[in-house]
Amino acid sequence: MSVAQPVKTPYQPFQCLICQSRFTRHENLKRHALLHTRTQAEGALPCDFCDATFSRPDLRHRHMKRKHPEQEQRRERKKTRRSPGKSASPTESHDFGAGQVMEEDWQSEEYVQQQSSHETPRVDGGANVMDLHSLLDNFQANDSFPGFCQDAPSPTYDWSPSTLQIAYGCELFFTHVSLFIPFLHKPTFNPDQAPPHLILSILSLAYQYGSDPESNHPNAGGALSYRCFQQARTTLSPETPEIATVQSYLLLQICAMMYLCGADSAHGLKMHSITIPLARSVGLMQPIPLESAATQDLDTLWHAFIAAESHKRTLFALHQIDALWYQFLSIPRSISHLEIKHELPCPEEQWAAASASEWAHRQLVTRQGPAVQYADAVRRFLSQDSELSTIPAFDPYGAINIAQFLISSAREISGWSAMTGMLSIDRFGALRSSLVTLNSFICPHPSNVNTQSTPRNGSGSALCAATWHTAMIELQIWSPSHTSGIVQGSLDAVLNQSTYLSPSGEILCEDITVAAIQVHIDWFLQYLDETVEPQGEAPWVALYAYKAFLIAWQLVKGKLPGAMAAVGVEDGDVDGAVRWARTVFGRRERWVLGRLILESLEQL
């Protein structure tokens, strides 16, 4: 008796982050991804003989062959009679370049079904990708979207925040947000001269930390934040290539992914895919050439310095966010460290100067040798023979980006090892040595590598230390989500599976592993315990801390001695560990991310 063989589905490891379509080749995914960055006009190629429209020339060509074969044959005959010196038009040419479909994808039934329609690819819920902006513009916020206030108004093209809302929102931004994305200079920032989309983007993050000054409603801050987010999306366009546009997209994707979460994560990922090529087109990867200082006064020099430093720090912020999506969602990085042609960020005291004279004085006091380019600094930290004491002082924000690069490198090595079954001890050893050396730069005043002091609560130093400790943990414990090839589209999905994706108890119960990570786990536990008001905390620090707690919870579950002794939880007291976690993460429940973490704790 014959046995029916199971039907093998084609291996399609490459997945689109916007519409979840899968492909067998990376070049096909890259070609497909361009669909999500096109405007409506760019994505509408009409058929000459019916009302159908198409997103790519090759799809229109296939439609012509299937639905209008006589017209297509007539066109082909005209092409054969064309003189050799006359070139075919782009729509008639068979060489479709980036839009060419590989034969194996044409044969895929799933691909044919998806692309045979004249509509662009669809995302979960059936919304056309090109219509997402108009769909959300008409959406009245309600409780079905986490964190959205029910009475949040829909955006309108003639609405703008009041002068009071802008002034208070900018103050909130520079008090709470610019600590972890420091690319706007508070002393010289003038809201009246900034583009409206940048102001709206600033307010969308700022009012996550304060209430609307023109409303007494308890959720007015969140409602205003959401309205500014939507309004910024309606007014922002990549067709205005300037650094302020890149900054706006950067702020909005952080708002979508880290604060609004849920369905808006798709918009955040789409914005990220737009931001990277836009950053390249505006020259963000290259430093701003400074003019000769011979005839310039001090104030002009200062403002030129601020413009160049803001330009540089915007790229470092984009590089950091690009690395974060790789860490949390396993989305491949889009920016190479070799693209960054800038020097490391200047010391904080020079960036924070409130006047030209104060800046000049600090420049003279801290005069050092020539600054080091970022790519060169990465090489020097990775090299065992480099003399790092000769590197001039730089802002810890630069060290954060170096740490992010090292974390990403560790993940790439772990992925290679998971696929090949071979372990490169030498590579891991070099990364660990680099991180240990980097510690003195990222935490300027550590007590000891093995006994890190808790950073000042509510300051940017928390992000520096949290990044470093996360990197040290990543070196010891591979992320199951990364090595298993799990790609997520939102932090909701990551947290929903956080227990399943946490390191196994068998790995954690090895004495050598526990000894290597315990000091870093203790740092996060103490930080959570002592940070009563996490107002200036980067949202991804909460994710770092939650991952660290899951490891501590596994250690408590395995009854390892001293697993959470740093915060007074007894060995083996699993219920006590969860109660403690509800308390410390409950301090963050005003944000959607905090509430998602609290929901994840219920799974324990």
N, C-alpha and C positions, 0 to 999 in steps of 0.2 A: 504494500500500500504506500502510495507516495505521500510524503509529508510536505505541506505547504511551507515554503521558505518565507521567513519574515521579510517584508519590504524594507530595504535599506534606504534611509533618508540621506540625502546628500550632506556631506560634512561642510557646514557653513559657519566657521568660527568667528567671522567678522560681523558685528552687529551695529546698526545705526543707533545712536543714542537718542535720536529724536522720535523716529517712527517705529523703532524696533525691528526693521527689516534686516535680514541676514544675507551674507554673501560669502562666496567661496574664496574670493581673492581680495586682497587689501586694496588694490587699485580700483576694483569695482566699488568698494565702499567709499573711497575717496571721491570717485566720480559722482556717486549717488549723494554724498554729503553736500555737494555744491547745490543741489536742488533746494536745500533748506536755507541757503543764504541769498537766493535770488529774489528779486522783487516780483510782484504779480505780473508786471509787464514782461519781464525777462522770462517768466515761466509759462507764457501763453503764446505758443506758436500755432497759428490757425491752419486748418486744412483748406486748400484752395477750392474744394468741391463740396464741403459740408460744414456744419457748425462745430465740429470737434476741434479741440485745442490740445496741445501737447507740451510737455515740459522739456523735451529734448528733440533735436532734429532727427535722430535715428528712430525714435518712436513714431514721429510723423511719417517718415519714409516707410516704415513697416505697415502703418495704417493704409497708406496709399496703395501698397502692393496687395493688401488683403481686400480692402473695400472699394478701391477704384482702380482695378487692374488695367482697364482699357486706357484710362488717362495716364497711368504710370508708364505703360508701354509706349504711348505716343510721346511722352516726355523723354523716354530713353532713346527713341529713334531720333529725336531732335538733338540729343546730346551726341549721338554718334556722327551726325552730320556737321557738328560744330567744328570749325577749323582748329588745328592743333594749337595755334597760338592763343586761342581764347580759353581762359580758365573757367571752370564751373563755379557757380555761385555757392556760398557756404551751405545753403539748404539743399542743393542738389548733389553735392559731393558725397562720395561713399566713405571718405576718410573723416570720421567724426571725432577724431582726437580723444579728448577726455570723455566725450559722450558715447564712445563706441562700446557696445555691449559684447562681452565675451560669449563665445558659442555655448559654453557649458551653462551660462546663466539663461540664455535663450531657451535652452532645453529644460530648465527647471520649471515645473508646473506652477510652483508657488510664485516664481518671478513673473511668469507670463500672466497669471491671474492678477497680480498686483499692478503690472505696468500696462496691461491691455486697455485699461480705462484711460480716458483723457484727463482724469483728475490726478493731482499730485498725491504722493504717499500720505497715508492717514496715520494718526496717532491713536492711542487708546481713547475710547469714547467716540471714535468716528469723526472727529473734527478734521477738516482739511488743514494741512500745515500752513498753507498760504493764507488761510482765513482765520488763523488763531488770533491775530491782533484784533480783527473786527469782532470775533466771537467774544473775547474777553472784555472788549470795550462795552459791549451790550450786556455784560453779565452783572447782575446786582448781587453784591457780596452777601453771603449768608453763612449759616453754621455748617454747611456742607463742605466748606473750605476751611481747614484748620487755621485758627488764628485770625480769621476775617470777622470784623465786627458786622453784625447783621444790618446796621443802618449805614454802612459805608457807602457813600454815593458813587455812582458810576462816573468815569471821567468824561469831561466835555472839552472841546477844543478851545473854548473861550474862558475856561476856569484857570485860575492861578492862585497860589497861596498869598495870603496877605503879608504886608510888611512885617507885622509882629510875628507871624508864623515863620517867616524866613529868618528873621533875626534870632528868635529863640531856637529854631531848628539848627542853625549854623553853630550856635553856642553848644547845643547838645552834641553835635557832630564832633567838634574839636575837643570836647570833654571826654566823650566815651568811645568814639569810633576811630578817630585819627590815630589813636594809640597803636592800633594793629594794622592800619593801612595808611602810613604817614607820607602821603605824596602831595597833600595840599598844605600850603604854608599859612598858618593862621594870622601872623602879623600883617601880611600883605594881601590876604584874600579879601576881595571886595565883591559882595553878592550882586551889587548893581552892575558890575562889569562882566559877570560870569554868564554864560549861555543859560537860558531857561531850563534846558534839559539837564544840565549839570546841577543846578539848584534843586530841581525836583528829585534827582537821584540822591543828592545829599540828604534831603528831608525824608526820603523813603527809609533810610537807615537811621537817621537821627531820632525820629519819633517812635522808634522801637524802645527808646530809653527815656521818654518823657511824654507828658500829656499835651494835648492841643491847648495852647493858652487862650483860645477863644471858645472853649467848650468846657462844661463841667461834667460831661459824661465820663464815667470811669474808663471806658474803652476808646475814648476820643483819640488818643495818641496812635493806637493801632489802626483806627479808621483813616486818620490823616496819612499815616505811612502808606497804607494800601492805595489810597487815592493818588498820592504823589507817584507811587510806583507805576500805576496804570497810566497816569497822565504823561509821565516821562516816556513810556513806551510808545505813546501815540505821537509824540513830538520828536523822538529820536530817530535818526536815519543814518546808516553807514555811508550815504551819499555825500555827507559833509565830513570829509576826512580831516580831522584835526585832533590834537591831543585831548581836548575836552570831551570829544565824542568817545574816545577810548576810555577815559576816566568814567564817563557816565555808564557805559556798558559794563565796566568793571564793578562799579557800585551796585548796579541793578542786578547783576548775576549773583553777587553775594547776598543781596536782599532776597532774591527768589529762592536760592538754594539753601541758605542758612537760617532765614527768618520766616519766610512765607511757607516754604516747603510744599508738600502735596503736589497738586497739579501744576503749580507754577514752576516746579523744578524743570519741566520741559522747556519753558521759556528761558530759564537760566542757562541750560546747556546750549540752547540755540544761540543765545547772546554770546556765550563763550566761543562758539564756532565762528561767529561774526567778528569778535574782538581780535582774534589772533591775526587774520589777514589784514584787518584794518590797522592794527599796530604796525605791521610791516610797511603798509602803504604810506603811513604818515612819518616813517623814519624813526620809529620809537627805538629800534634796536641800535641805532647809531647816536652817539652823543651830539649835542648841539654845539656847533663851532662858535667859540667866543671871539668877538671882534677885538681888535687891538685896544689896549687899555691906555694908550698914550694920551688921548684927548678926552677921555671919559671921566666924569666926576665920580665921587665915591658912591653916591646914591644910585647912579646908573650901573656901576659895577655890581653893587649888591643885588639889584633887581635882576641883572643878567645871571648872576650866580643862582638866585632862587629859581629862575625859569629853567636853567640847566639841571639843577638838582631835582626839581619837581618832575621834569621830563625823565630823568634817570629813575627816580623812585616809583614812578608810574609803571615802568617796565619791571622793576623788581616786584611790585605788587602783583602784576599780571603773571609773572613767573611763579610766584608763591601760590596763587590760586590755581594755576595750571597743575602744579605739583599736588595740591590738595585734592583735586578731583581724581588724580591718579591714586592717591593714598586711600581715599574713602570709597570711591566708586570703581576703581580698577580701570579707569578710562585712560588710554595711552596719552602720554604727554604730547603737546603740540609745539612746545618751545624747547630748543636745545640750548644748553648753557653756552655753547660756542657762538650762538647768535648774539649774545649780550656783549656788546663792545664797550661797555661803560666801566668806569672805575667803581670801586666799592663806595657805598654812600658815605658822605662826610660825617664826622662826629656830630652827635646830637646837639652839643652846645653851639656849634656853628649854624646848624639848621634852625635852631630855636631862637636865634638872635632876633630881637624886636626892632632893631634899627641898624642903619648902615654903619654907624660908628661902633656899636657894640659888636657887630659882625667883624669889622676890621680889627678891633682889639683882640677878639678871640682868635682870629686868623694869625695874628702876630705872636700871641702867647703860645699857641699850639703848633707853631711852624715846624714841619717835619719834612722828610724826604718826599719824593714823588709818590703819588698814590698808586695803588695796584689795581689793575683791571680785574674784573670778576673772574673771567676764565683763567687768568694766570693765578689768582688766589686759590681757585679750586685745584689746579695742578700742584701748587705748592703744598697744600694741605694733604693731598694724596701721596706726595713724594716723601719718602722717609729721610731724604738727605737735605731737605730744604731748611733754611734758617728762617723760621717764622718770626723771630724777634725783630727782624728788619722791616716787617710790614707795618706801615704807619697806622695810627689809630683810625678806626672806622665805626660807623653806627652798627649796633648789634642787629639792625634790620638786615644788613648785608650778611651777617653770620647766620641769620635765620634762613636766608636763601641758600647758603652753602649747605646748611644742615638738611634742607629740603632736597637738595640735589643728592646728598649722601643717602638719605632715606630711599629716594627713588632708585639709586644705584643698587642698594641692598635688595630691593624688591625685584629688580631685573635679574640679579644673580640668583635669587631664590626661585624665580620662575624658570630660569635656565636649568637650575639643579633639579627642579621638580620634573622637567621634561626629559632630561638626560639621565637622571639618576646618579650624576656625579656631583661631588661637593668640592667647591673651590675654597679651601681653607685660607690660602694666601690672599685671595680677594677680600674675604671677610675680615681677615686680620688687618689689611691695609685700611679698610673702612673704619674699623674700630679704633685704630691708632689715630686716624684723622679726626674722628669725633671726640676722642679724649683730648686731643690737642685743641680742637675748636672750642672746648668748654670754657677755657679762660677768655675767649673772645665773646662768646654768646652769653655767659654769665660773668660779668666783669669782677664780681667780688664773691667767688665761691669759697666755702670753707675748705672743702676737699672733694676730690672726684667721687669718693665713696660716701661722703656725708654731706650732701647738698643741702644748703639752707633753703627754707621756703622763701620765695620771692616776695617783694613788697606787693601786698594785695591791692588790686585796682590799678596797677601800673602796667606799662608795656613789658616790664621785665618778666611777668608771668608767662607771656607768649614765648619769650626767648628760652626760658628754662623748660617749659612744657615741650617745646619743639625738640630740644636736645634730649630730654629724658625719653620721649617717644622714639627718637631715632635709636637710642641705646636699647630699648626694648625690641624694636624691629630687628635689630641685628641678632638677637638671641632667639626670637620666636617668629617664625614665618606666619604671615597672615593667611589663614585658610581660604578667605575669599579671593585672594590674589593667586595663590598656587593652584586653586581649583578652577581658575578661569571664570569666576563669577563676576559679571559686570552688572552694576545697578544703575538705575536712572534717577534715583533720588535718595536722600538721607532717610526718608521714611522707610524705604525698602531695606536699607542697610540696618537700621535699628530694629526693624521688625524681625530680622533674621540674626540679630546680634548674638543671641545665646548660642544658636547653631553654629555661627561663624567664629565663635571664640575659641582660643586654643584648647586642645583636649587636656583632660586631667592627667592622662598618662604622660604626656610630655612635660607638664608643669610639675609633676611630682618627682622628677629627676633632681637630685640634690644639686648637681652642677648648674642646672638651669635656674633653679630657685635662687641659688647664691648669686648668680649673675644679674638677675632682674629685681631682687627684693628691694634694693636701695632705691631703684627708680619707681617701683610701685609705691613705696613708702612716701616718696616725694609727692606723688599725686594725691595719696590719701591725706597727708598733712595739709596740702594746698586746699583740698575740698573742705576739710574740717575747719580751717582758719579763715577761709574767704566767705565772710558773712554777707557782704554786699558785692556781688560780682558785676558791678555796673560797667567797669572798663575792660571786661574780659572778652577776648575774641571768641566768637561762638564755636570755632573748631577746637578751642582748648577744652570745652565741655565734652566734646567727642573723644579727644585724647584721654581725658580723665575717666570717661565711662568705660573705654576699652581697658584702661588700667584697673578699674574696679572689677570688671569681669574676670580678669586674671586673679585678682586678690580673692574674689568670691570662689573661684575654682580651688585656690589654695586652702581656703577655710573649709570648703567642702571635703577636701582631701585630708583635713585635720593635720596640716603641716604646722609646726610650731612657729608662733610669731607672725603668722600671715598678715593679720591686721592689728597687731599689738600697738602699732604707731598711733592708732585712733581709739584704742581701748576696747576693741572687739576680741573676745576670748577665742581661743583655738576651737575649731569645730562648731562655733555658734553661727550657723548659716542664717537663721532667722534674725539674729542680732545684726549681722552684716547687711542684710537687706533693709532692715529698719534704719540703720545708719545711712545707707545710700538714699533712701526716700527723703531723709531730712536734708542732706547736703544738696541733692539735685532738686529738691523742692524749692530751694532758693532761686532757681532758674525757671520756675514754671510760668513766669509772665511771658516767656518766649515759647514759640511753637516747639523749638528744638528741645527745650527743657521738658515740655509736656510729653513729647515723644519718648524721651529717655525714661520718664516716670512710667509710661505705659509699658515700656520694655522690661522694667523692673518687675512688673506683675507676672511676666513669664517665668521668673525665677522661682 
